[in-house]
Structure formats: C-alpha cells, structure tokens
Amino acid sequence: MSDSKDGTAVLAEQLLDLGVESALVMDGFDGCVMGILERFGMENIVIYDKEKVIQQLMDEGCDSYEGAVEYYEFNQLGGWHGDQTPGFLVLLPKYKTI
C-alpha cells in the first residue's frame, strides 16, 4: 500500500483483500472501523465503533455529546441502505477499556 493513498482508498483496498466488495462505508469515518461482521448466508458488512463515531462527531463540531448522539441515531444508525448497510459495535461495560 502506498502512503500517498487517502484513508478511504486504504480501507477500500483492505476490504477488497478480505473479499468484501459490496459493503458500504461511511465517508470520513475510516478511523472508527472495528472490522468486518461475517454472517452465514449473508454478505459481510463493515462494523464501526459507536463511541468512536460519536467522539468524531463531537470533534468535528457537534456542540454536545447529546447532539452527537442525536445526529448519529438519525443519520447513521437510522440510515438504512440495504443489506450492506454498516453496523455499529456497542461494547458491554465489562469489555470497555480505560
């Protein structure tokens, strides 16, 4: 991989290397990707870390945590684009790191 590629090109290349050709990604949120969800009989989808997505929204201008959550819930979680729509990982409290 070339260092001159932008993050989206690198993510797209990684997905192709894994045989994930039709999964949808969220523009500008490559740093929030956790991995791929494999499901029997279904296409793989990209999984994002919900808290990282919300933090990025706050870093990019949402005025509060609540505002970022509202934006996330309506525009990202609520944005259904078919079976390749990305998913969001919510860690159970036991597995959260400090």
WOFENGI-V969540 format. One line per field, one symbol per residue. ss: DSSP state (a for helix, b for strand, c for the rest). phi: phi as a letter, one per 40 degrees, with the letter a starting at -180 (. if undefined). burial: # if it has 9 or more other C-alpha atoms within 8 Angstrom, else .. Layout:
ss = ???
phi = ???
burial = ???
This chain:
ss = ccccccaaaaaaaaaaaccccccccccccaaabbbbbbbccbbbbbbbbaaaaaaaaaacccccaaaaaaaaaaaaacccccccccbbbcccaaaccc
phi = .cccccdccccdccccccgbcbccbcdgbdcbccibbcbcgbccbcbbcdcccccccccchccacccccccdcccbccccbgccdcbbcbccdcbccc
burial = ....#..#.##...##...#..##....##.###........########.#######...#..#.###.####..#......######.........
